[in-house]
Amino acid sequence: MTWGDTMNNLWRATVSHNVGWGVLILLCSLVAAGCAQPVAKIDTTSFGPSQDQMAIADYYRDQAMVLKEKAGAIAESAVRYEHLFGPESDWVSGARQLSRYYAVAAQDLERRAEALADAARTGRQQRR
């Protein structure tokens, strides 16, 4: 056996090993894609009976809670900024404005959630 034969055998073994891993990864990817459930899309702006209104209302309530938490955290930051930079600082006014924005957005989402929950309750009563 010569040096060239050894290198050819080594190269073939390496290529076949890499091809084997590639085929295994491809097969696993195809199996995972085939087993995945299709995601049902929900129209969050619809009040129609074809949508799960309570699920949409819960989603809006969750998002409102996240925005309330952000508003609270940013309001706390505004207090810290006031101690650091003074009450007239742009940092303080910007943080307060952002906190108010998040609070108003949270209220808007809560109103949407209530409207959707009312639509879900009304829809259930009409079906009975």
MOKAJO-V54420 format. One line per field, one symbol per residue. psi: psi as a letter, one per 40 degrees, with the letter a starting at -180 (. if undefined). burial: # if it has 24 or more other C-alpha atoms within 12 Angstrom, else .. A space follows every 50 residues. Layout:
psi: ???
burial: ???
This chain:
psi: hiddddddddddddddddddddddddddddddddehiihhhhheeheiee igddddddddddddddddddddddddddddddddeieeiddddddddddd dddddddddddddddddddddddddde.
burial: ..............................................#... .###.######.###.##.##..##.###............#..##.### .##.###.##.######.##........
